[in-house]
Amino acid sequence: TLSDRASAGVYEDLAGPAAERVLAGLGAEVRRLLLPDGVEPLAGTLAALADEGLRLVLCTGGTGFGPRDLAPEA
C-alpha cells in the first residue's frame, strides 16, 4: 500500500490487509508492505523485490490527485 498518511500512522491502512486476506484465502504467499507515496519508495522496493525473484507485485494507493501520488510513474 502506498500512502504518506497511512505509513506515518495518521490512519489505518485497510486496503492492504483486505487484499492480503483475499490472496491468502486463495493460497497465495503474501508479503505486505506499507510505503509512503512518491516514485523512489516504490521504484526502489520494486527493484529489490525483482532482484529477489518475486514474480508478481500488487499495489494499492498512490494514484490520487496529490503531487506525490506517483505509483504509475514508479
C-alpha positions as CSV (number, residue, x, y, z in Angstrom):
1,T,0.0,0.0,0.0
2,L,1.3,3.4,-0.9
3,S,0.2,6.2,1.4
4,D,2.0,9.0,3.1
5,R,-0.6,9.2,5.9
6,A,-1.0,5.5,6.5
7,S,2.7,4.9,6.5
8,A,3.1,7.8,9.1
9,G,0.4,6.2,11.3
10,V,-2.2,9.0,10.7
11,Y,-4.8,6.5,9.7
12,E,-5.0,2.7,9.4
13,D,-4.4,1.0,6.0
14,L,-7.5,-1.0,5.3
15,A,-6.8,-1.9,1.6
16,G,-3.6,-3.8,2.2
17,P,-5.0,-6.2,4.9
18,A,-8.2,-6.7,2.8
19,A,-6.1,-7.7,-0.2
20,E,-3.9,-9.9,1.9
21,R,-7.0,-11.8,3.3
22,V,-8.3,-12.4,-0.2
23,L,-5.0,-13.6,-1.6
24,A,-4.1,-15.7,1.4
25,G,-7.5,-17.3,1.1
26,L,-6.6,-18.3,-2.5
27,G,-3.4,-19.9,-1.2
28,A,-1.0,-17.2,-2.1
29,E,2.1,-16.4,0.0
30,V,1.7,-12.7,0.8
31,R,4.3,-10.2,1.9
32,R,2.5,-6.9,2.7
33,L,4.4,-3.6,2.7
34,L,3.3,-0.1,3.6
35,L,5.3,2.6,1.9
36,P,5.0,6.4,1.6
37,D,3.9,8.0,-1.7
38,G,6.5,9.0,-4.2
39,V,8.4,7.4,-7.0
40,E,11.5,6.3,-5.2
41,P,10.0,4.3,-2.3
42,L,8.0,2.2,-4.7
43,A,10.6,2.1,-7.5
44,G,13.4,1.0,-5.1
45,T,11.2,-1.6,-3.5
46,L,10.1,-3.0,-6.9
47,A,13.7,-3.3,-8.0
48,A,14.6,-5.1,-4.7
49,L,11.7,-7.5,-5.0
50,A,12.6,-8.2,-8.6
51,D,16.2,-8.9,-7.5
52,E,14.8,-11.4,-5.0
53,G,12.9,-13.2,-7.9
54,L,9.4,-12.1,-6.9
55,R,7.2,-12.6,-9.9
56,L,4.1,-10.7,-9.0
57,V,3.6,-7.5,-7.1
58,L,0.2,-5.9,-6.5
59,C,-0.1,-2.3,-5.4
60,T,-2.8,-0.2,-3.9
61,G,-2.8,3.5,-3.3
62,G,-0.6,6.2,-4.7
63,T,-3.0,7.0,-7.6
64,G,-4.9,10.0,-6.2
65,F,-4.6,13.6,-7.2
66,G,-1.9,14.6,-4.8
67,P,1.5,15.8,-6.1
68,R,3.2,12.7,-4.5
69,D,0.7,10.1,-5.8
70,L,3.1,8.7,-8.4
71,A,2.6,4.9,-8.4
72,P,2.1,4.7,-12.2
73,E,5.3,6.6,-12.8
74,A,7.3,4.3,-10.5
